[in-house]
Amino acid sequence: MQHQNAEITIKEAQEIVDNWIKTVGVRYFNELTNMAMLTEEVGEVARIIARTYGEQSFKDSDKKHDLGDEMADVLWVLICLANQTGVDLTEAFRKNLEKKTNRDSERHKNNKKLAADNPANC
């Protein structure tokens, strides 16, 4: 694979997924199927997080799952949906970051719940 040791931009990731789908995967699943798959993959990430950082214990069947791999599955399906719907994720991310920066530039700094001296944050 050409990108094994190189960083991949979001644009390149969209191109790689599109090429893979068209050569190995035959075609995209429809958008509704991919949305259901995205929900399923996010659930798998949630399961690992709940058991690793939350109060639930691992079952034997949970122990083989890798958080990074499950996150990559989420990213894969999200990229499929972006490709199918004509979303340029690089531009969408850029706009979203700008929106968050403009909206939240002071909001989190002024949130007393996030202050280091808040006893709830210890």
C-alpha positions, 0 to 999 in steps of 0.5 A: 500500500502506498500510504503505509509509512506516510501521513494521509490527509483527509482528502487522500483518505477520501480518495483511498476509500473511494478507490478501494470501494470501486476496486475491492468493495465493488460498490458503496452500500446505500446511504441508509445502510452506511448510516446504520453501519456507522451507528454500529461502529460507534457503538463498538467504540462506546463498548470499549470505552465503557469497559476500559474507562467506565465501570463495566467489566470486560467479557471474554468476547470484548477483550479481542477488540482494539480501540484504534481499529474500531475508531478507524472503522468509524472513520471509514464508514464516515468517509464512505458517507461523505463520498456518497453525499458529495461532502469534502471533509477537509473543507467541512472540517475547516468550516466546522473548526472556524465555527467552533472557534468563533462561537466558543472562543471565550465560552469554555474559558469562562465555564466555572465547571471546567476551572482547575480549582473546581473540586469536581475536577479533582 
